[in-house]
Amino acid sequence: MSVLLEFSIFPTDQGESVSAPVSQVIKLIRDSGVDYQLTPMGTIIETENIEQALELIKASSARLQQLGAQRIYSSIKLDIRRGEMGRLTGKIRSVKDRIGEIST
């Protein structure tokens, strides 16, 4: 099974710039060992099951709370598919194969 999770999560009560707390969430994701891709508006990760994806959301929220967040905003999308892992890069490769180089 492959679960693609695209999400953004950030505190809403810590000023205009949230790069410091968001960086700590990205560090948590990086240190978890899952494949991930950071984008300007969120992060995409690939896990082997939905439980692992949901655990990362839970851990991300807990990390922001540890950093003093009283209010947290999150947007979450899931793409769950039976089959092989590797869709995080495979979906991009499929488009490149059809139209050539793209901006990533």
Legacy VTK file of the C-alpha trace (Angstrom):
# vtk DataFile Version 3.0
C-alpha trace
ASCII
DATASET POLYDATA
POINTS 104 float
0.000 0.000 0.000
1.081 3.573 -0.635
-0.347 6.555 1.198
0.453 10.012 -0.118
-0.265 12.702 2.439
-0.139 16.345 1.446
-0.477 18.650 4.391
0.327 22.014 5.832
0.384 22.730 9.532
1.361 25.891 11.368
0.562 27.900 14.492
-1.800 30.821 14.005
-0.848 32.604 17.212
2.900 33.155 16.807
3.142 36.121 14.473
3.364 36.691 10.755
6.395 34.473 10.044
6.063 30.816 11.039
9.214 29.426 9.408
10.872 28.681 12.775
8.136 26.347 14.116
7.416 24.901 10.655
11.116 24.057 10.321
10.818 21.964 13.469
7.911 20.038 11.913
9.972 19.429 8.763
12.855 18.196 10.944
10.448 15.755 12.619
9.306 14.474 9.216
12.884 14.218 7.921
13.994 12.347 11.033
11.066 9.897 10.715
12.700 8.379 7.640
9.694 8.635 5.305
10.089 9.955 1.783
8.922 13.557 1.655
8.907 16.606 -0.573
8.751 20.130 0.818
6.804 22.660 -1.247
6.241 26.377 -0.624
2.687 25.679 0.549
3.032 22.361 2.366
4.728 19.000 2.528
4.012 15.730 0.741
5.004 12.454 2.374
4.631 8.814 1.386
3.972 6.133 3.973
3.170 2.431 3.806
-0.146 2.750 5.645
-2.655 5.301 6.840
-1.741 4.792 10.494
1.825 5.943 9.833
0.574 9.030 7.958
-1.855 9.942 10.737
0.851 9.431 13.364
3.021 12.016 11.605
0.133 14.497 11.645
-0.365 13.840 15.351
3.374 14.173 16.071
3.529 17.416 14.068
0.699 18.904 16.099
2.361 17.804 19.340
5.652 19.387 18.264
3.960 22.735 17.618
2.245 22.541 20.995
5.611 21.840 22.637
6.880 25.012 20.962
4.103 27.034 22.589
1.356 27.056 19.962
-2.087 27.606 21.447
-3.865 27.408 18.086
-2.831 25.328 15.064
-4.172 25.337 11.501
-3.807 22.255 9.316
-4.946 21.259 5.848
-4.749 17.564 4.954
-5.228 15.545 1.748
-4.729 11.779 1.413
-4.276 9.584 -1.672
-4.459 5.926 -0.616
-3.686 3.242 -3.154
-2.987 -0.456 -3.047
0.269 -1.352 -4.694
3.883 -0.403 -4.640
5.549 2.476 -2.855
7.383 5.107 -4.874
4.449 7.183 -6.047
5.943 10.366 -4.585
8.505 10.427 -7.384
6.724 8.107 -9.795
3.822 10.463 -10.448
6.237 13.258 -11.389
8.303 10.939 -13.554
5.141 9.869 -15.412
4.383 13.481 -16.388
8.017 14.087 -17.419
7.879 10.990 -19.612
4.853 12.436 -21.402
5.883 16.075 -21.869
9.587 16.357 -21.054
11.276 18.498 -18.443
9.125 20.274 -15.863
9.844 22.702 -13.037
10.048 21.026 -9.626
LINES 1 105
104 0 1 2 3 4 5 6 7 8 9 10 11 12 13 14 15 16 17 18 19 20 21 22 23 24 25 26 27 28 29 30 31 32 33 34 35 36 37 38 39 40 41 42 43 44 45 46 47 48 49 50 51 52 53 54 55 56 57 58 59 60 61 62 63 64 65 66 67 68 69 70 71 72 73 74 75 76 77 78 79 80 81 82 83 84 85 86 87 88 89 90 91 92 93 94 95 96 97 98 99 100 101 102 103
